[in-house]
Amino acid sequence: MMESTLKILVFVVGIIGVVSASFEFKHHNNEEVLKVLESVHQACPNITRIYTLSETSVMGTPLYVIEFSTTPGQHEPLKPEFKYIANMHGNEVLGRELMLKLADYLCEEYHRGDASVQKLIQKTRIHLLPSMNPDGWKIATEKGGTDYLIGRSNANGVDLNRDFPDLDKIMFGNEEYQVNHNNHLMDFIRELGHPVQPETLAVMRLIMSTPFVLSANLHGGDLVANYPYDSSRTGASSEYTETPDDDTFRKVSLAYSTHHPTMGDPQRRSCEPLENVNFGKTGGIINGAKWYSVRGGMQDFNYLSSNDFEITLELGCKKYTDQKDLEQEWKNNKDSLINFMWQSHIGVKGMIRDAFTGRPIANALIRTQNITHIHGDELGIPRDINHDTTSVFGGDYFRLLTRGEYILTVSYNGYKAQSRRVKVNNLKMTEATRLDFWLEPLGPTDPEFSAKQSGMDTFEDVESPSIGTFGVSTDVEDLRGPVAMPRMSSSSIAQTMQRQQREYPHQQQPEVAISAQKPEPISKDWLMYYMLHNIGNM
């Protein structure tokens, strides 16, 4: 049996517990973090689950996540997945305490009958990781929490927000050389180039295994909502570098800053007076690369490796917030934290199915074009949003968009592409506009009737530890029991098949056994996806 990506901690409770005891605003140590999460779970067992990520910290501390959902542990089609990650830099502590209080608040208000909280949990699957860097927190705390840098990095001295694969470089290269591949760029990674820290690897696996739609990374040291790209195209230290979804990123960033009492206040004092930077004058938001360029950051990795839109929230001038200020900071951020989670419901969502069988289609490609009217009935100039998304394993898809009119085109190997027009209104606290697609399989008379020409771009050969490794055998006897097969790329598999056909010309089709070593179970759809994109394109 293949090892699961995530190790689940199951806490069995017979009946719904009473609401947890009064939350204490303090700096909770690493052991107390788990105790708070357990207390919340015991109070709300039917809507919560606690799990740990695949790796521990360098010093062996588990990375705990609490999930809120009406069906904990399961992805429900059409229910967006959302995450907050805090304490990535160990000495930036406010986000850690806000996540613990947020968990307590969601549970308490759900039991009290708060209609807005109940609706949020019923319509959203929420994941909260209070501390990505518990070792750094421990180091910073033991040194008094007063130094600007001590505890920022993990126990190996690595800044985790510079440790992710640099997918910006790949994206900018694709733009320069007009390579038509603008999403899920881990497909281009053959090797990571440096030893990834365990905390980084754990979060990478979380991102790649859970179909997140929206997320935020909580930091400290300033007061601003920072949105992609974090890395500049030209390599300049400061340069506005917009994504194809710049309008959407600005909208979700403002959704946080405008619900905070001071983040978007143009009259507030700057955290760095000598630098003459006041983010309040820009609504409390900033393009990351315009502020300062960062490579290997987590927010850009989310956007370019998955369907997830992530921003970075700087929650205060102090990195190690004074304990006496924690309760007030919760009051300052509560409405923003809730409102930002609702942004996972903007835009469009729907199901993609086979028109004949009704079977959900995973990994279909969704291309988006903005055709919003600008002046009255005058049609705006159509603009391609060059960041495609994909349907997930339930056949559902989500496309975050601002208000306006759009054309969505869905394609998948072996099916006719389909385009539909949709108007997005983004009403407050409502679900995304529903737009379903029923794709018709290609027939033998269709000109696109081949794996190479039907809908999706083919992928380059990949051997990545985050995706899986492959082996091949042309001996059908190998199927009778477990064998050790050599690691091979998809091109090597194709060459093996071609060689076998040359050596056995009377055999109508080559016989091949493929072994895939992946960190999670392999579905039939995944296997078909791999074969269509690799073996089918030899």
C-alpha positions as CSV (number, residue, x, y, z in Angstrom):
1,M,0.0,0.0,0.0
2,M,1.4,3.4,-1.0
3,E,2.2,5.8,1.8
4,S,-0.3,8.6,2.1
5,T,0.9,12.2,1.6
6,L,-0.6,13.3,4.8
7,K,-0.5,11.5,8.2
8,I,-3.9,11.9,9.8
9,L,-4.4,12.2,13.5
10,V,-7.8,11.0,14.4
11,F,-9.4,12.2,17.6
12,V,-12.5,10.1,18.4
13,V,-15.3,11.9,20.3
14,G,-18.7,10.3,20.9
15,I,-20.9,13.3,20.8
16,I,-20.5,17.0,20.0
17,G,-18.5,18.5,22.9
18,V,-19.3,21.8,24.6
19,V,-17.6,24.9,23.3
20,S,-14.0,25.2,24.4
21,A,-13.0,27.1,27.5
22,S,-12.3,30.8,27.2
23,F,-9.4,31.4,24.9
24,E,-6.3,32.9,26.5
25,F,-4.4,35.6,24.5
26,K,-0.8,34.6,25.0
27,H,2.2,33.3,23.1
28,H,1.5,29.6,23.0
29,N,4.5,27.4,22.9
30,N,4.7,24.5,20.4
31,E,3.1,22.0,22.8
32,E,0.3,24.4,23.6
33,V,-0.5,24.9,19.9
34,L,-1.6,21.3,19.7
35,K,-3.5,21.6,23.0
36,V,-5.5,24.5,21.6
37,L,-6.3,22.7,18.4
38,E,-7.3,19.6,20.3
39,S,-9.6,21.7,22.5
40,V,-11.3,23.1,19.4
41,H,-11.7,19.7,17.8
42,Q,-13.2,18.2,21.0
43,A,-15.7,21.1,21.1
44,C,-16.5,20.8,17.4
45,P,-15.8,17.2,16.3
46,N,-18.3,17.1,13.5
47,I,-16.9,20.0,11.6
48,T,-13.1,19.8,12.4
49,R,-10.2,17.5,11.8
50,I,-6.6,17.7,12.9
51,Y,-3.8,16.4,10.7
52,T,-0.1,16.7,10.3
53,L,1.9,17.4,7.2
54,S,4.1,14.8,5.6
55,E,7.3,16.1,7.2
56,T,8.2,17.4,10.6
57,S,10.3,20.4,11.3
58,V,14.1,20.0,11.3
59,M,14.0,19.5,15.1
60,G,11.1,17.0,14.8
61,T,8.1,19.1,15.7
62,P,5.0,18.0,13.8
63,L,3.3,20.7,11.5
64,Y,-0.3,20.6,12.7
65,V,-3.3,21.7,10.6
66,I,-6.9,22.1,11.7
67,E,-9.5,21.8,9.0
68,F,-13.1,23.1,9.2
69,S,-15.7,21.5,6.9
70,T,-19.1,19.8,7.2
71,T,-17.4,16.8,5.8
72,P,-13.9,16.9,7.4
73,G,-11.2,14.9,5.5
74,Q,-13.1,15.0,2.1
75,H,-13.0,17.2,-0.9
76,E,-16.6,18.0,-1.9
77,P,-17.2,18.9,-5.5
78,L,-18.0,22.6,-5.9
79,K,-16.8,23.5,-2.4
80,P,-13.6,25.6,-2.7
81,E,-10.6,24.7,-0.5
82,F,-9.0,27.6,1.4
83,K,-5.8,27.8,3.6
84,Y,-4.0,30.2,5.9
85,I,-0.4,29.5,6.8
86,A,1.3,31.4,9.6
87,N,4.6,31.7,11.3
88,M,6.7,30.9,8.2
89,H,9.3,33.2,9.7
90,G,9.6,32.0,13.3
91,N,10.1,35.5,14.8
92,E,6.9,36.8,13.1
93,V,4.4,35.5,15.6
94,L,1.1,37.4,15.3
95,G,-0.3,35.2,12.6
96,R,0.4,32.1,14.7
97,E,-1.8,33.5,17.5
98,L,-4.4,34.7,15.1
99,M,-4.8,31.3,13.6
100,L,-5.4,29.7,17.1
101,K,-8.0,32.3,17.9
102,L,-9.6,32.0,14.5
103,A,-10.0,28.3,15.1
104,D,-11.5,28.9,18.5
105,Y,-13.8,31.6,17.0
106,L,-15.1,29.5,14.1
107,C,-16.0,26.6,16.4
108,E,-17.6,28.9,19.0
109,E,-19.7,30.9,16.6
110,Y,-20.8,27.8,14.7
111,H,-22.2,26.4,17.9
112,R,-23.8,29.8,18.8
113,G,-25.7,29.8,15.5
114,D,-23.9,32.6,13.8
115,A,-25.5,32.3,10.4
116,S,-22.5,33.8,8.5
117,V,-20.0,31.5,10.1
118,Q,-22.2,28.5,9.6
119,K,-22.6,29.3,5.9
120,L,-18.9,29.9,5.5
121,I,-18.1,26.5,6.9
122,Q,-20.9,24.8,5.0
123,K,-19.7,26.3,1.7
124,T,-15.9,26.2,2.2
125,R,-13.3,23.7,3.3
126,I,-10.9,25.7,5.5
127,H,-7.3,24.7,6.5
128,L,-5.4,26.5,9.2
129,L,-1.6,25.9,9.7
130,P,-0.7,28.0,12.8
131,S,3.1,27.4,12.6
132,M,5.1,26.4,9.5
133,N,8.4,27.1,11.4
134,P,8.0,26.0,15.0
135,D,11.8,25.7,15.4
136,G,12.3,29.3,14.4
137,W,9.6,30.4,16.9
138,K,11.4,28.5,19.6
139,I,14.7,30.0,18.8
140,A,13.3,33.6,18.6
141,T,11.4,33.1,21.9
142,E,14.4,31.8,23.8
143,K,16.3,34.9,22.7
144,G,13.6,37.2,24.0
145,G,11.9,37.9,20.6
146,T,13.6,41.2,20.3
147,D,16.0,40.6,17.4
148,Y,14.9,41.5,13.9
149,L,16.5,38.3,12.4
150,I,17.0,35.7,15.1
151,G,14.4,32.9,14.6
152,R,13.4,34.1,11.1
153,S,14.9,31.1,9.4
154,N,14.4,27.4,10.3
155,A,16.8,25.4,12.5
156,N,19.1,24.9,9.5
157,G,19.4,28.6,9.0
158,V,17.3,28.6,5.8
159,D,14.7,31.3,5.0
160,L,11.7,29.2,4.1
161,N,10.3,32.1,1.9
162,R,13.3,31.8,-0.4
163,D,13.3,27.9,-0.4
164,F,10.5,27.1,-2.9
165,P,11.3,26.2,-6.6
166,D,11.7,29.3,-8.6
167,L,8.8,28.9,-11.0
168,D,8.8,32.6,-11.8
169,K,12.0,32.1,-13.8
170,I,10.3,29.3,-15.9
171,M,7.2,31.5,-16.4
172,F,9.1,34.5,-17.6
173,G,11.1,32.3,-19.9
174,N,8.0,30.8,-21.3
175,E,6.6,34.3,-22.0
176,E,9.9,35.4,-23.6
177,Y,10.1,32.4,-25.9
178,Q,6.3,32.2,-26.5
179,V,5.9,28.7,-24.9
180,N,2.2,28.1,-24.5
181,H,2.4,26.7,-21.0
182,N,1.4,29.1,-18.2
183,N,0.2,26.9,-15.3
184,H,1.2,23.9,-13.2
185,L,4.9,24.6,-14.0
186,M,6.2,21.9,-11.8
187,D,5.9,19.9,-15.1
188,F,9.0,21.7,-16.2
189,I,11.1,20.9,-13.1
190,R,13.6,18.0,-13.7
191,E,15.5,18.6,-10.4
192,L,15.1,21.1,-7.6
193,G,18.6,22.4,-7.7
194,H,19.0,22.6,-4.0
195,P,18.1,20.5,-0.9
196,V,14.6,21.6,0.0
197,Q,14.0,22.0,3.7
198,P,11.5,19.6,5.3
199,E,9.1,22.4,6.2
200,T,9.1,23.6,2.6
201,L,8.7,20.1,1.2
202,A,5.8,19.4,3.6
203,V,3.9,22.5,2.4
204,M,4.7,21.7,-1.3
205,R,3.1,18.3,-0.9
206,L,0.1,19.9,0.8
207,I,-0.3,22.4,-2.1
208,M,0.1,19.7,-4.7
209,S,-2.3,17.2,-3.0
210,T,-5.1,19.6,-2.1
211,P,-7.0,21.6,-4.7
212,F,-6.8,25.0,-3.0
213,V,-8.5,27.9,-4.6
214,L,-7.3,30.8,-2.4
215,S,-4.8,31.2,0.4
216,A,-2.8,33.7,2.4
217,N,0.6,33.6,4.1
218,L,0.7,35.5,7.4
219,H,3.9,37.5,8.2
220,G,4.9,40.6,10.3
221,G,7.2,43.6,10.0
222,D,4.9,45.9,8.1
223,L,1.2,46.5,7.5
224,V,0.2,45.6,3.9
225,A,-1.4,43.0,1.7
226,N,1.3,41.9,-0.8
227,Y,0.2,40.2,-4.1
228,P,2.1,38.4,-7.0
229,Y,4.3,38.4,-8.7
230,D,6.9,38.6,-5.9
231,S,9.8,38.3,-8.4
232,S,10.5,40.9,-11.1
233,R,10.7,39.9,-14.8
234,T,13.9,41.8,-15.5
235,G,15.7,41.1,-12.3
236,A,15.3,44.6,-11.0
237,S,15.2,45.0,-7.3
238,S,12.0,46.9,-7.5
239,E,9.6,46.7,-10.5
240,Y,5.9,46.3,-10.8
241,T,5.5,42.8,-12.2
242,E,1.8,41.9,-12.8
243,T,0.4,38.5,-13.2
244,P,-2.3,37.8,-15.9
245,D,-4.7,37.9,-12.9
246,D,-3.6,41.3,-11.6
247,D,-7.2,42.6,-11.3
248,T,-8.2,39.6,-9.2
249,F,-5.2,39.8,-7.0
250,R,-5.8,43.4,-6.3
251,K,-9.5,42.7,-5.5
252,V,-8.7,39.9,-3.0
253,S,-5.9,42.0,-1.4
254,L,-8.3,45.0,-1.0
255,A,-10.8,42.6,0.5
256,Y,-8.4,42.2,3.4
257,S,-7.0,45.7,3.7
258,T,-10.3,47.5,3.6
259,H,-11.8,45.5,6.5
260,H,-8.8,46.3,8.7
261,P,-9.1,49.5,10.7
262,T,-5.6,50.9,9.7
263,M,-4.1,48.9,6.9
264,G,-5.6,51.0,4.2
265,D,-5.6,54.3,6.1
266,P,-3.6,56.9,4.1
267,Q,-3.1,58.9,7.3
268,R,-1.4,56.2,9.3
269,R,2.3,56.3,10.2
270,S,4.6,54.3,8.1
271,C,6.4,51.3,9.7
272,E,9.6,52.5,8.1
273,P,9.5,56.4,8.3
274,L,13.0,56.7,6.9
275,E,12.1,54.9,3.8
276,N,9.1,57.2,3.1
277,V,6.8,54.3,2.3
278,N,3.2,54.5,3.4
279,F,1.2,51.6,2.0
280,G,-2.0,53.2,3.4
281,K,-1.8,55.6,0.5
282,T,-2.2,52.7,-2.0
283,G,-5.2,51.2,-0.1
284,G,-3.0,49.0,2.0
285,I,-1.9,46.7,-0.9
286,I,1.4,46.4,-2.9
287,N,2.7,44.3,-5.8
288,G,5.4,42.2,-4.3
289,A,8.1,42.8,-6.9
290,K,7.3,46.5,-6.8
291,W,8.1,46.5,-3.0
292,Y,11.2,44.3,-3.4
293,S,11.9,41.3,-5.6
294,V,12.0,37.9,-4.0
295,R,12.8,34.6,-5.7
296,G,11.7,31.2,-4.3
297,G,8.7,32.6,-2.4
298,M,5.7,30.6,-1.4
299,Q,3.0,32.8,-2.8
300,D,4.3,32.7,-6.4
301,F,4.9,29.0,-6.1
302,N,1.2,28.5,-5.2
303,Y,0.0,30.5,-8.3
304,L,2.4,28.8,-10.7
305,S,2.3,25.2,-9.5
306,S,-1.4,24.8,-8.8
307,N,-4.8,26.5,-9.2
308,D,-4.3,28.4,-5.9
309,F,-4.2,32.2,-5.7
310,E,-2.1,33.2,-2.7
311,I,-1.2,36.6,-1.2
312,T,1.1,37.5,1.6
313,L,-0.3,39.5,4.6
314,E,2.1,41.7,6.6
315,L,0.1,42.2,9.8
316,G,2.0,44.7,11.9
317,C,5.1,46.8,12.2
318,K,6.4,44.6,15.0
319,K,7.6,41.1,14.2
320,Y,7.4,39.6,17.7
321,T,4.1,41.3,18.8
322,D,3.9,42.1,22.5
323,Q,1.6,39.7,24.4
324,K,-0.5,42.6,25.8
325,D,-1.4,43.6,22.2
326,L,-2.6,40.2,21.0
327,E,-6.3,40.7,21.9
328,Q,-6.5,44.0,20.2
329,E,-4.7,42.6,17.1
330,W,-7.4,39.9,16.9
331,K,-10.1,42.6,16.9
332,N,-8.2,44.5,14.2
333,N,-7.9,41.4,12.0
334,K,-11.0,39.3,12.7
335,D,-13.3,40.9,10.0
336,S,-10.5,40.9,7.4
337,L,-9.7,37.2,8.1
338,I,-13.3,36.2,7.6
339,N,-13.9,38.4,4.6
340,F,-10.8,37.1,2.8
341,M,-12.0,33.5,3.2
342,W,-15.2,34.5,1.4
343,Q,-13.1,35.6,-1.6
344,S,-12.7,31.9,-2.5
345,H,-16.3,32.2,-3.8
346,I,-15.8,34.9,-6.3
347,G,-15.8,34.2,-10.1
348,V,-17.0,31.0,-11.7
349,K,-17.2,27.4,-10.7
350,G,-18.8,24.3,-12.2
351,M,-18.6,20.7,-13.2
352,I,-16.9,19.3,-16.3
353,R,-18.4,16.0,-17.4
354,D,-18.5,13.6,-20.3
355,A,-21.6,14.5,-22.3
356,F,-22.6,10.8,-22.9
357,T,-21.7,9.1,-19.7
358,G,-21.8,11.9,-17.2
359,R,-18.4,10.9,-15.8
360,P,-16.5,13.8,-14.1
361,I,-13.4,14.9,-16.1
362,A,-10.4,15.7,-14.0
363,N,-7.4,17.8,-15.4
364,A,-9.5,19.5,-18.1
365,L,-7.9,22.8,-19.1
366,I,-9.9,26.0,-18.6
367,R,-8.9,29.0,-20.7
368,T,-10.4,32.4,-19.9
369,Q,-11.0,35.5,-21.9
370,N,-12.2,38.8,-20.5
371,I,-14.9,40.5,-22.7
372,T,-16.2,43.0,-20.2
373,H,-18.2,45.9,-21.5
374,I,-16.4,49.2,-20.9
375,H,-18.9,51.9,-22.1
376,G,-22.5,51.1,-22.1
377,D,-23.3,48.5,-24.7
378,E,-19.9,48.8,-26.4
379,L,-18.0,45.5,-26.2
380,G,-14.7,45.8,-24.5
381,I,-11.6,44.6,-26.3
382,P,-11.4,40.8,-25.7
383,R,-8.3,40.1,-23.5
384,D,-6.9,36.6,-22.9
385,I,-6.1,35.9,-19.3
386,N,-3.0,33.9,-19.9
387,H,-3.2,31.8,-16.8
388,D,-5.1,28.6,-17.4
389,T,-6.6,26.5,-14.6
390,T,-7.6,22.9,-14.5
391,S,-10.5,20.8,-13.1
392,V,-9.7,18.7,-10.1
393,F,-10.2,15.0,-9.3
394,G,-14.0,15.4,-8.7
395,G,-14.4,17.0,-12.1
396,D,-15.1,20.4,-10.5
397,Y,-13.3,23.6,-11.3
398,F,-13.0,27.1,-9.8
399,R,-11.9,30.3,-11.6
400,L,-11.5,33.4,-9.4
401,L,-12.5,36.5,-11.4
402,T,-13.6,40.1,-10.8
403,R,-17.0,41.4,-11.9
404,G,-17.5,41.4,-15.6
405,E,-18.2,39.2,-18.7
406,Y,-16.0,36.3,-19.8
407,I,-15.7,33.5,-22.2
408,L,-14.4,30.2,-20.7
409,T,-13.1,27.5,-23.0
410,V,-12.7,24.0,-21.7
411,S,-10.7,21.3,-23.4
412,Y,-9.4,17.8,-22.7
413,N,-7.7,15.1,-24.7
414,G,-10.1,13.1,-26.7
415,Y,-12.9,15.6,-26.4
416,K,-14.2,18.6,-28.5
417,A,-13.4,21.9,-26.9
418,Q,-16.4,23.9,-25.6
419,S,-16.7,27.6,-25.1
420,R,-19.3,29.4,-23.0
421,R,-20.0,33.0,-22.1
422,V,-20.7,34.0,-18.5
423,K,-21.5,37.2,-16.5
424,V,-19.9,37.4,-13.1
425,N,-21.5,39.5,-10.4
426,N,-19.7,38.6,-7.2
427,L,-22.5,39.3,-4.8
428,K,-21.4,39.5,-1.1
429,M,-21.2,36.2,0.8
430,T,-22.7,34.2,-2.1
431,E,-21.3,31.2,-4.0
432,A,-19.5,31.7,-7.3
433,T,-21.5,31.8,-10.6
434,R,-22.2,28.3,-11.7
435,L,-21.2,27.3,-15.2
436,D,-21.1,23.6,-16.2
437,F,-19.5,22.0,-19.2
438,W,-20.5,18.7,-20.9
439,L,-17.8,17.7,-23.3
440,E,-18.5,15.5,-26.3
441,P,-15.9,12.8,-27.1
442,L,-14.2,13.1,-30.5
443,G,-15.3,10.7,-33.2
444,P,-13.1,9.0,-35.9
445,T,-14.3,11.6,-38.4
446,D,-13.2,14.6,-36.3
447,P,-9.9,16.1,-37.6
448,E,-8.6,16.4,-34.0
449,F,-9.0,12.6,-33.4
450,S,-5.6,11.9,-31.9
451,A,-3.9,12.3,-28.6
452,K,-1.5,14.8,-30.0
453,Q,-4.2,17.2,-31.3
454,S,-7.0,17.1,-28.8
455,G,-7.3,20.0,-26.5
456,M,-4.3,20.1,-24.2
457,D,-0.7,20.9,-24.7
458,T,1.5,17.9,-24.3
459,F,3.9,17.9,-21.3
460,E,7.6,17.5,-21.4
461,D,9.2,14.4,-19.8
462,V,9.3,14.9,-16.1
463,E,11.1,13.2,-13.3
464,S,10.3,15.1,-10.1
465,P,10.2,13.8,-6.6
466,S,7.0,15.7,-6.0
467,I,5.2,14.0,-8.9
468,G,6.5,10.4,-9.0
469,T,9.0,8.2,-10.7
470,F,8.3,5.5,-13.3
471,G,9.7,2.2,-14.3
472,V,9.0,0.0,-17.4
473,S,9.2,-3.7,-18.3
474,T,8.5,-5.5,-21.5
475,D,8.3,-8.8,-19.8
476,V,4.7,-9.7,-18.9
477,E,6.1,-12.2,-16.3
478,D,6.9,-9.1,-14.3
479,L,3.2,-8.6,-13.7
480,R,3.1,-11.7,-11.5
481,G,4.8,-10.1,-8.5
482,P,6.6,-7.1,-7.2
483,V,9.8,-6.3,-9.1
484,A,12.4,-3.6,-9.0
485,M,12.2,-1.7,-12.3
486,P,14.6,1.0,-13.4
487,R,13.6,4.6,-13.0
488,M,12.9,5.9,-16.5
489,S,11.4,9.0,-18.1
490,S,8.4,8.9,-20.3
491,S,10.6,9.3,-23.4
492,S,12.6,6.3,-22.3
493,I,9.4,4.3,-21.9
494,A,8.4,5.4,-25.4
495,Q,11.8,4.3,-26.8
496,T,11.5,0.9,-25.1
497,M,8.1,0.4,-26.8
498,Q,9.4,1.4,-30.2
499,R,12.4,-1.0,-29.8
500,Q,10.1,-3.8,-28.8
501,Q,7.9,-3.2,-31.9
502,R,11.0,-3.4,-34.1
503,E,12.2,-6.6,-32.5
504,Y,8.8,-8.2,-32.6
505,P,7.3,-7.0,-35.8
506,H,4.5,-9.6,-35.9
507,Q,3.2,-8.5,-32.5
508,Q,0.4,-6.1,-33.1
509,Q,0.9,-4.0,-30.0
510,P,3.9,-3.8,-27.6
511,E,3.2,-5.2,-24.1
512,V,4.5,-2.9,-21.4
513,A,4.2,-2.9,-17.6
514,I,4.5,0.5,-16.0
515,S,5.5,0.9,-12.4
516,A,4.7,4.3,-10.8
517,Q,6.1,5.3,-7.4
518,K,3.9,8.1,-6.1
519,P,3.3,9.4,-2.6
520,E,-0.5,8.9,-3.0
521,P,-2.8,6.2,-4.6
522,I,-3.0,6.3,-8.4
523,S,-6.5,6.6,-9.9
524,K,-7.6,5.3,-13.3
525,D,-8.0,8.9,-14.5
526,W,-4.4,9.8,-13.4
527,L,-3.0,6.7,-15.3
528,M,-5.0,7.6,-18.4
529,Y,-3.8,11.2,-18.1
530,Y,-0.1,10.1,-17.9
531,M,-0.5,7.6,-20.9
532,L,-2.2,10.2,-23.1
533,H,0.4,12.9,-22.4
534,N,3.5,10.7,-22.5
535,I,3.2,7.3,-24.1
536,G,0.5,8.5,-26.5
537,N,2.8,11.2,-27.8
538,M,5.8,9.2,-28.7
